[in-house]
Amino acid sequence: MADNHEVSSSPPAAQGVVGHSHESTPLLPTNAFRIAHHSISRRIAHEGESGRSGFHIRHFFSVLWRSSCTASMLVNILWPIVPVAVVMQFLPGLHIPKFATAYVAVVPSANLLGFAGQEFARKMPKVAGILIETTFGSIVEIILFLVLILKHEASASQENGDENNLIPIIQAAILGSILTNLLLCLGLCFFFGGTRHASQKFHAIVSEVGTGLLLVAAFGLLIPSAFYSALKSETVSNFPGLRVRHENLTEGTLQADVLHISQATSIALIIAFLLYVWYQANSQHSIFDEVIETDEHRDADREADMEKPKFTLTETVIALLISLVLVTLLLILLVRGIEHVVHSGIPDQFLGLILLPLVEKAAEHLTAIDEAWGE
């Protein structure tokens, strides 16, 4: 009985070159490039392998259009609004349409940033990739707050008083971002996941770790507020020649002390996050390994996701750079129009609590809903 083994007439070395174009295959036949490229590509996880190398514009736009899920692909329809939003900034007047187009244009740009971050995370080890993807998901929020703070400081330096005071909007946006993640995103995931699956499983370890991190962040927000509330009644008005028992405890000094405490707390939170990321990335037995493996076995769309075309490492970096530039530019244009939107009658609390958190978390919410839909 004859064996059913395939016999190849070409040697193994030739098969590795002719059979397929691997992402770790060097384009230049130099030993130095071959060693350097191999050392980088060897670290790319199997899920992130694209089977190609370098940058190919046709494949780049093809992968970009398909994105990570159907909802993310539909968001790409909004890409024509991006140049429209930029061009409209050169037109006189039209402040509300300028704000509206910049607001909508942020969504596809943030979607590209989230997708590129997801592609980059797939090329990393599992736990490190998830942490990287989560970090990229918060970049839009970080950029928005930085632009708001810089805009507020620029307005304060011009002595415009409370006319261009963006502090209430920043405070409302921080609260709205937290509520959007805790309520809106979680509720949408439960809703869309429940419409497709009879039951949904939630890992206890994820809840425990998430609750701990949220508790640390909550204390970081409460410490400056508690300090200010405890000493506010002890402050005195800063009038020249007024003799009081506590001359140094004025409203100005209290505000400066609260600022110093807030800065120290923020540095402590950043250090805690970096230590958490370092531990999860370098620990041999991560607490999330079992959770990740279980989710991979239960994911109904995992095989289809593995077969989708992917960015190469070069294309991923280019997509990240393009999306970061576009997101930053559009958020600057968006913040520039906040003053005119508030003057048109929209409350600044509604703007910070509802509108800004929705646009900054749009791409992240789409990915989370798609994961819940695919279970």
C-alpha positions in Angstrom: 0.0 0.0 0.0 1.6 3.2 -1.1 2.1 6.0 1.4 0.2 9.3 0.9 3.1 11.5 1.6 3.9 14.5 -0.6 7.4 14.5 -2.0 8.9 17.8 -3.0 11.5 18.1 -5.7 12.9 21.4 -4.3 15.2 21.5 -1.3 14.0 22.8 2.0 15.9 26.1 1.7 14.3 26.8 -1.6 10.9 26.1 -0.3 11.3 28.7 2.4 12.1 31.4 -0.2 9.7 30.5 -3.0 6.8 29.1 -1.1 5.6 32.3 0.6 6.8 35.8 1.5 7.2 35.8 5.3 7.2 39.0 7.3 10.7 38.1 8.6 12.1 37.7 5.1 14.7 40.5 4.5 14.4 42.7 1.4 18.1 43.4 1.2 20.7 40.6 1.1 23.1 42.1 3.6 24.1 40.1 6.7 23.7 43.1 9.0 20.2 43.8 7.8 19.3 40.1 7.9 20.4 39.7 11.5 18.7 42.9 12.7 15.5 42.2 10.9 15.4 38.6 12.1 15.9 39.7 15.7 12.9 42.0 15.4 10.6 39.7 13.5 11.4 36.8 15.7 9.7 38.6 18.6 6.5 39.2 16.6 3.7 37.0 17.9 2.1 34.5 15.6 -1.3 36.3 15.7 0.3 39.4 14.4 2.1 37.8 11.4 1.0 39.4 8.1 3.1 37.2 5.8 4.5 40.4 4.2 7.2 42.9 4.9 7.7 46.6 4.2 5.0 49.0 3.1 2.6 48.3 0.3 0.0 51.0 -0.3 -2.6 48.8 -1.9 -2.5 46.3 1.0 -2.4 49.1 3.5 -5.7 50.7 2.3 -7.2 47.3 1.9 -6.5 46.3 5.5 -7.5 49.7 6.7 -10.9 49.5 5.0 -11.7 46.1 6.4 -10.6 47.1 9.9 -11.2 44.9 12.9 -15.0 44.5 12.8 -18.0 45.4 10.8 -18.9 48.4 12.9 -15.3 49.7 12.7 -15.4 49.2 8.9 -18.6 51.3 8.6 -16.9 54.1 10.5 -14.4 54.4 7.6 -17.3 55.8 5.5 -16.7 59.0 7.5 -13.2 59.5 6.2 -14.3 62.1 3.6 -15.3 64.4 6.4 -11.7 64.7 7.7 -10.4 66.9 4.8 -13.7 68.8 4.8 -13.2 69.6 8.5 -9.7 70.9 7.9 -10.7 73.0 4.8 -13.6 74.6 6.7 -11.3 76.1 9.2 -10.0 78.5 6.6 -13.5 79.8 5.9 -14.8 82.9 7.8 -17.6 82.4 10.3 -19.5 79.0 10.3 -18.3 78.3 13.8 -21.0 75.6 14.6 -20.5 73.7 11.3 -16.8 73.8 11.9 -17.2 72.3 15.3 -19.7 69.7 14.0 -17.4 68.5 11.2 -14.3 68.4 13.4 -16.4 66.4 16.0 -17.4 63.8 13.4 -14.0 63.7 11.8 -12.4 62.7 15.1 -14.3 59.4 15.0 -12.6 57.8 11.9 -9.2 59.1 13.0 -9.6 57.7 16.5 -10.9 54.4 14.9 -7.7 54.2 12.8 -5.6 54.8 16.0 -7.5 52.1 17.8 -7.1 49.6 14.9 -3.4 50.4 14.5 -2.9 50.0 18.2 -4.7 46.6 18.0 -2.6 45.5 15.1 0.6 46.5 17.0 -0.6 44.7 20.1 -1.1 41.5 18.2 2.5 41.5 17.3 3.5 41.6 21.0 3.1 38.9 23.7 -0.4 38.4 24.9 -0.5 40.3 28.2 1.8 43.0 26.9 -0.3 43.4 23.8 -3.5 43.8 25.8 -1.9 46.5 28.0 -0.5 48.3 24.9 -3.9 48.2 23.2 -5.5 49.6 26.3 -3.0 52.4 26.4 -3.5 53.3 22.8 -7.3 53.3 23.5 -6.7 56.1 26.1 -4.4 58.3 23.9 -7.3 60.2 22.4 -8.6 61.1 25.9 -5.1 62.1 27.0 -4.6 64.3 23.9 -8.0 65.9 24.4 -7.3 66.8 28.0 -3.8 68.2 27.1 -5.3 70.4 24.4 -8.0 71.6 26.8 -5.5 72.5 29.5 -3.2 74.3 27.1 -6.1 76.2 25.7 -7.2 77.2 29.2 -3.7 78.3 30.2 -3.4 80.4 27.0 -6.7 82.1 27.7 -5.7 82.7 31.3 -2.4 84.3 30.3 -4.4 86.8 28.2 -6.5 87.8 31.2 -9.8 87.0 29.7 -11.4 86.3 33.1 -14.0 83.6 33.2 -15.0 84.1 29.6 -12.8 81.3 28.3 -12.6 79.3 31.5 -12.3 75.7 30.4 -11.9 74.2 33.9 -15.6 73.2 34.3 -15.5 71.5 30.9 -12.3 69.6 31.8 -13.8 68.5 35.1 -17.1 67.4 33.5 -15.1 65.6 30.7 -13.1 63.6 33.3 -16.3 62.6 35.1 -18.1 61.9 31.8 -15.2 59.7 30.6 -15.4 57.6 33.8 -19.2 57.3 33.6 -19.0 56.5 29.9 -16.8 53.5 30.5 -18.6 52.3 33.6 -22.2 52.7 32.4 -22.5 53.3 28.7 -19.8 51.0 27.3 -20.6 48.2 29.8 -24.3 48.5 29.2 -23.9 48.3 25.4 -21.6 45.3 25.7 -24.2 43.5 27.9 -27.0 44.5 25.5 -25.4 43.5 22.2 -23.8 40.4 23.8 -27.2 39.4 25.3 -29.0 39.7 22.0 -26.8 37.0 20.4 -25.9 34.8 23.4 -28.3 33.3 25.9 -25.7 33.7 28.7 -22.5 35.7 29.1 -19.6 34.8 31.4 -17.5 37.4 33.3 -14.3 36.4 34.9 -14.0 37.2 38.6 -10.3 37.9 38.4 -10.9 40.7 35.8 -13.5 42.3 38.1 -11.2 42.1 41.2 -8.2 43.6 39.4 -10.3 46.3 37.7 -12.0 47.2 41.0 -8.7 47.5 42.7 -7.3 49.8 39.9 -10.5 51.8 39.9 -10.3 52.2 43.7 -6.8 53.5 43.4 -7.8 56.0 40.7 -10.8 57.1 42.8 -8.6 57.8 45.8 -6.4 59.8 43.5 -9.3 62.0 42.6 -10.6 62.3 46.2 -7.4 63.2 48.0 -7.1 66.8 46.5 -10.9 67.3 46.9 -10.9 66.1 50.5 -7.9 68.3 51.3 -9.6 71.4 49.8 -13.0 70.7 51.5 -11.4 70.2 54.9 -9.4 73.5 54.9 -11.7 75.7 52.9 -13.6 76.9 56.0 -10.3 77.9 57.6 -9.2 80.3 54.8 -9.4 84.1 55.1 -9.8 86.8 52.5 -6.5 88.2 51.4 -7.0 91.9 52.3 -4.0 94.1 53.0 -3.6 95.1 56.6 -6.0 92.5 57.9 -4.7 90.8 61.1 -5.8 87.2 61.5 -4.5 84.2 63.3 -3.6 82.3 60.2 -2.2 84.8 57.8 -0.8 82.3 55.4 -4.0 80.2 55.0 -5.6 82.3 52.3 -7.6 81.1 49.3 -4.6 81.5 47.0 -2.3 79.5 49.2 -4.9 76.8 49.6 -5.3 76.6 45.8 -1.5 76.3 45.4 -1.3 73.5 48.0 -4.2 71.6 46.3 -2.3 72.0 43.0 0.9 70.5 44.5 -1.1 67.6 46.1 -2.8 66.9 42.7 0.6 66.9 40.9 2.1 64.5 43.5 -1.0 62.3 43.3 -0.9 62.2 39.5 2.8 61.2 39.6 2.1 58.4 42.1 -0.7 57.1 39.8 1.6 57.1 36.8 4.2 55.2 38.7 1.6 52.7 39.9 0.4 52.2 36.3 4.0 51.7 35.0 4.7 49.2 37.8 1.5 47.3 37.0 2.4 47.2 33.3 6.0 46.1 34.1 4.8 43.3 36.4 2.2 42.0 34.0 4.7 42.1 31.0 7.6 40.5 32.8 5.8 38.0 35.1 6.2 34.4 34.0 2.7 33.5 35.2 0.4 36.4 34.6 -3.0 36.4 36.4 -4.6 37.1 33.0 -3.0 34.1 31.1 -5.8 31.7 32.0 -8.5 34.3 31.3 -7.0 35.0 27.9 -6.7 31.4 26.9 -10.3 30.7 28.0 -11.6 33.7 26.0 -9.7 32.5 22.9 -11.3 29.1 23.1 -14.8 30.6 23.5 -14.3 33.3 20.8 -16.6 32.3 17.9 -14.9 34.8 15.5 -11.3 34.0 16.4 -10.6 31.8 13.3 -12.1 34.5 11.1 -10.0 37.2 12.7 -6.9 35.1 12.3 -7.5 34.8 8.6 -8.0 38.5 8.0 -5.1 40.4 6.3 -2.9 42.3 8.7 -0.6 45.3 8.7 3.1 44.7 8.6 5.2 46.2 11.4 6.2 49.1 9.1 2.6 49.7 8.1 1.5 49.6 11.7 3.9 52.3 12.7 2.9 54.5 9.7 -0.8 54.1 10.6 -0.1 55.0 14.2 1.8 58.1 13.2 -0.8 59.2 10.7 -3.7 58.7 13.1 -1.8 60.5 15.9 -1.3 63.5 13.7 -4.9 63.6 12.5 -6.3 63.1 16.0 -4.2 65.8 17.5 -5.0 68.3 14.7 -8.8 67.6 14.8 -8.9 67.8 18.6 -7.2 71.2 18.4 -9.8 72.4 15.9 -12.5 70.9 18.1 -11.4 72.7 21.2 -11.0 75.9 19.3 -14.7 75.8 18.5 -15.9 75.1 22.1 -16.1 78.8 22.9 -18.6 79.5 20.1 -20.6 76.4 20.9 -21.1 77.5 24.5 -22.0 81.0 23.3 -24.7 79.5 21.1 -26.5 78.2 24.1 -25.2 74.7 24.7 -24.2 74.3 28.4 -20.6 73.7 29.1 -21.5 70.9 31.5 -23.4 69.1 28.8 -20.5 69.6 26.4 -18.0 68.2 28.8 -20.1 65.5 30.4 -21.8 64.1 27.2 -20.4 65.2 23.9 -16.6 65.1 24.5 -16.6 61.6 26.3 -18.6 60.1 23.4 -16.2 61.2 20.7 -13.0 60.3 22.6 -14.2 56.8 23.4 -16.0 56.0 20.2 -13.4 53.6 18.7 -12.8 51.9 22.0 -16.5 51.3 22.5 -16.9 49.8 19.0 -14.1 47.3 19.7 -15.6 46.4 23.0 -19.1 45.9 21.6 -17.6 43.7 18.8 -15.9 41.6 21.3 -19.1 41.2 23.3 -21.0 40.3 20.1 -18.5 37.7 19.2 -18.2 36.5 22.8 
